[in-house]
Amino acid sequence: MDLVLTLLALAVAAFLAGLAGSYLGIGGGILLIPFMTLVLQLDIKVAVAASLVGVIATSSGAASVYVRDHLTNLRLGMFLEVATTLGAISGAFIALLINRSDLFVVFGAVVIYAAVYMARSQGTAKERAYREMKQSPLAERLELGDKYFDKEDKGVYRYKVARPGAGFAISAVAGGISGLLGVGGGIIKVPMMHVVMRVPMKPAVATSNFMIGVTAAASAFIYYSRGVLDPSLAGVIVLGVFTGTRVGTRMMVKAKSGKIRLVFAILLAAVGVFMILRPLFPGVNF
């Protein structure tokens, strides 16, 4: 593929990844890495390193909007980020040591998990039972509960946070997946906050976007120090991702997401299958 066309295609893919990543709180790497490996035929470790820079750009663009709109739970994000960052550093070191084929399979399995979660998620603003829930003593001491204004129905909703210990442990796993696969960890953190910690969907997405940049930065430094990060790829990705993020944040705060989530889930499932199959057919370009 011609260099100009390659960079243009990468910029378009980065735009879509930034849009989807900011809208769903998953970072965008879940789309960028398959594109770079399956279409551009890049080494998966180079793709992971460049994708992490895109995740940082997604977080930078989305977090400012979500913090301004008071969707982000800052105290919860800082609490969980301690575990996530430690996991991210560990995951980056592991990724540099394991077999490339194993990395494809692991990534594909994680993507399929994300697809199942997206398909099953309600993703609406009507999660009102959470605000009546009894808050755990630790969450109460740390003041992890919060409130947010939902532009979908113009309502202000308070919510409490459950099981902070479990959330902290799962965040370490999410960080490991981010460092290992370059996907930002949001595919674990969003469902974890929503299902385990009982945080409503929109604050969970916003808080995930706030955290993924720090997580990705910790991992990206490891890849950069080992000479895996390609600055030219990273520059194109940042440009596309940041532009897409501006669109994705506007969509998330205003629109109903049920139908979009379902289409995205189907896309993720297809990508996951392709990533798992590729090591089995090394001579075939999916």
MOLIN-V329779 format. One record per helix or strand of 2 or more residues. SS is the DSSP state (H for helix, E for strand). FROM is the first residue (numbers start at 1). LEN is the number of residues. Records with the same first field share a line. If there is no record, write none. Layout:
BEGIN
SS=FROM-LEN ; FROM-LEN
END
This chain:
BEGIN
H=3-22 ; 29-11 ; 44-25 ; 74-22 ; 100-21 ; 128-5 ; 137-6 ; 164-18 ; 186-11 ; 201-25 ; 231-24 ; 258-21
E=146-5 ; 155-5
END
